[in-house]
Every structure is written in C-alpha cells, then in structure tokens.
Amino acid sequence: MSKIKNDIRPVLKKFKILYPGEEVCLELLSRKKWEKGFVCKKCGNTNYCKGKKPFSRRCTKCKSEESATSNTLFHNCRIPLHEALEITLLNCIFPDISSYEISRNLERRHMTCYHFQKKIKSCIEGKEQDKLLKELLSEINKKMA
C-alpha cells in the first residue's frame, strides 16, 4: 500500500498538467468517441452539425443531440469529467487501490469515489460494455509516458 501511496502523486501531477480542465477532457473524449465517425443513435444518420453543448453533435436528419459523455462510462456522472478521468486512471494503473486512498488524494467524499470505482470495475470486467474506455486510457497513457 505504501508503494501505491508514493506512486500516486506523480501520476496525478502529470495528469493535471496534460489535462488541466473539463474542456480538454471533453475534447479528448469526443475525439476518441467519434474517431470512426458519427452515427446517430436514433436514426443511424452519419451527418451532423455542432450541438448546443461543447463537443456535442446534432444529427442533421432527426435533430437529436448527443453529448460526448452519453453512452459512455461518464454518462450521467455527477462529478466533473477531469476528476472522473483521474479516478479511472488511478483504478487502471493501480488495480488494488482502495476508494479511501483515492478519496484522500483527490479530496473527494469517500462514497463518491467508491461508487465511481464500482462503475469502473463493472465496466472493466465486462458487465457494462464500454469499448471507448480502453482506447481512452491508451491515449492518456501514451501521453503520460
């Protein structure tokens, strides 16, 4: 556990330098989500225009808007995206990290970290399919190396 404690701070520091806020994280998420192109979840159309929210896309056929976080691990997430990504990164780099340790390092309520950690583990174990997670973490790890 002490090894984890010593290794967390440099990882978090580097992550915060590379991804300083919400907008940078949303841009990363939208770029990875629609890397192979946009397909409307309602009608299957591939044409889109800019949505009302930052980095969202709006179908030109049915006018349905899709945010970068919808249908991902971060859908309906109540914590800021950059903090959710930090928790996700810590869980993937340190699989045995406790929610208490995450809570102390991110200065977040323990139960917030616990519930999001549970959601991440469920996704990793394949209970909830999120193909984007692997690609997202791969890009973050490349940048941090």
C-alpha positions as CSV (number, residue, x, y, z in Angstrom):
1,M,0.0,0.0,0.0
2,S,2.8,2.4,0.8
3,K,4.2,1.9,-2.8
4,I,0.9,2.9,-4.2
5,K,0.8,6.0,-1.9
6,N,4.2,7.1,-3.2
7,D,3.4,6.5,-6.9
8,I,0.0,8.3,-7.0
9,R,1.2,11.9,-6.5
10,P,3.5,12.0,-9.6
11,V,0.8,10.3,-11.8
12,L,-1.9,12.8,-10.6
13,K,0.5,15.7,-11.1
14,K,1.4,14.7,-14.7
15,F,-2.3,14.1,-15.5
16,K,-3.3,17.5,-14.2
17,I,-0.6,19.1,-16.4
18,L,-1.7,17.3,-19.5
19,Y,-5.4,17.5,-18.8
20,P,-5.9,20.7,-16.8
21,G,-9.7,21.0,-17.0
22,E,-13.1,20.0,-18.2
23,E,-12.8,21.3,-21.7
24,V,-9.6,19.5,-22.5
25,C,-11.1,16.2,-21.2
26,L,-14.3,16.7,-23.1
27,E,-12.3,17.3,-26.3
28,L,-10.3,14.1,-25.7
29,L,-13.5,12.1,-25.0
30,S,-15.3,13.4,-28.1
31,R,-12.3,12.8,-30.3
32,K,-12.0,9.2,-29.2
33,K,-15.8,8.6,-29.2
34,W,-16.3,9.7,-32.8
35,E,-12.9,8.7,-34.1
36,K,-14.5,6.3,-36.6
37,G,-17.3,8.8,-37.4
38,F,-20.6,9.9,-36.0
39,V,-23.7,7.7,-36.2
40,C,-26.9,8.9,-34.8
41,K,-28.2,6.5,-32.1
42,K,-31.9,7.2,-33.1
43,C,-31.9,7.1,-36.9
44,G,-28.5,5.9,-38.0
45,N,-27.7,9.1,-40.0
46,T,-24.0,9.9,-40.3
47,N,-24.3,13.6,-41.0
48,Y,-24.1,16.0,-38.1
49,C,-23.6,19.6,-37.1
50,K,-22.3,21.2,-33.9
51,G,-24.6,20.8,-30.9
52,K,-25.6,23.3,-28.2
53,K,-23.2,21.9,-25.6
54,P,-19.4,21.9,-26.0
55,F,-18.2,19.0,-28.1
56,S,-21.7,17.6,-28.7
57,R,-23.1,16.6,-32.1
58,R,-26.5,17.1,-33.5
59,C,-28.0,14.8,-36.2
60,T,-28.9,16.7,-39.3
61,K,-31.8,14.3,-40.1
62,C,-33.7,13.8,-36.8
63,K,-32.2,16.8,-34.9
64,S,-31.2,14.5,-32.0
65,E,-28.3,15.8,-29.9
66,E,-25.6,13.6,-28.4
67,S,-23.1,14.7,-25.9
68,A,-19.5,13.4,-25.7
69,T,-20.3,11.6,-22.5
70,S,-23.6,10.0,-23.5
71,N,-23.5,6.2,-23.8
72,T,-20.1,6.0,-22.1
73,L,-18.8,5.3,-18.6
74,F,-19.1,9.0,-17.9
75,H,-22.8,9.2,-18.8
76,N,-24.8,11.0,-16.1
77,C,-21.6,11.3,-14.0
78,R,-22.2,13.9,-11.2
79,I,-18.6,14.7,-10.7
80,P,-16.5,16.8,-13.1
81,L,-15.1,14.9,-16.1
82,H,-11.5,15.6,-15.3
83,E,-12.0,14.1,-11.8
84,A,-13.8,11.1,-13.2
85,L,-10.9,10.5,-15.6
86,E,-8.5,10.8,-12.6
87,I,-10.4,8.1,-10.7
88,T,-10.5,6.0,-13.8
89,L,-6.8,6.4,-14.5
90,L,-5.8,5.5,-10.9
91,N,-8.0,2.4,-11.0
92,C,-6.4,1.2,-14.2
93,I,-2.8,1.9,-13.2
94,F,-3.3,0.7,-9.6
95,P,-5.9,-2.1,-9.7
96,D,-5.7,-2.7,-6.0
97,I,-6.1,0.9,-4.9
98,S,-8.8,1.5,-2.3
99,S,-11.5,4.1,-2.6
100,Y,-10.2,5.5,0.6
101,E,-6.8,6.2,-0.9
102,I,-8.5,7.8,-4.0
103,S,-10.6,9.9,-1.7
104,R,-7.7,11.2,0.3
105,N,-5.6,12.0,-2.8
106,L,-8.4,13.7,-4.8
107,E,-10.0,15.3,-1.7
108,R,-13.4,13.9,-2.6
109,R,-16.0,12.2,-0.5
110,H,-15.3,8.5,0.0
111,M,-18.7,7.3,-1.2
112,T,-18.3,9.3,-4.4
113,C,-15.0,7.6,-5.1
114,Y,-16.4,4.2,-4.1
115,H,-19.5,4.4,-6.4
116,F,-17.5,5.6,-9.4
117,Q,-14.8,3.0,-8.7
118,K,-17.5,0.3,-8.7
119,K,-18.8,1.6,-12.0
120,I,-15.3,1.4,-13.5
121,K,-14.7,-2.1,-12.2
122,S,-18.0,-3.2,-13.6
123,C,-17.0,-1.7,-17.0
124,I,-13.6,-3.3,-17.0
125,E,-15.0,-6.8,-16.0
126,G,-17.3,-6.5,-19.0
127,K,-20.6,-6.2,-17.1
128,E,-21.2,-3.0,-18.9
129,Q,-19.6,-2.7,-22.3
130,D,-17.6,0.4,-22.9
131,K,-15.2,0.0,-25.9
132,L,-14.2,3.6,-25.5
133,L,-12.5,3.1,-22.1
134,K,-9.6,1.0,-23.4
135,E,-8.9,3.5,-26.2
136,L,-9.2,6.5,-23.9
137,L,-6.8,5.1,-21.4
138,S,-4.4,4.0,-24.1
139,E,-4.1,7.6,-25.4
140,I,-3.8,9.0,-21.9
141,N,-1.0,6.5,-21.0
142,K,0.9,7.3,-24.3
143,K,0.8,11.0,-23.5
144,M,1.9,10.4,-19.9
145,A,4.8,8.1,-20.8
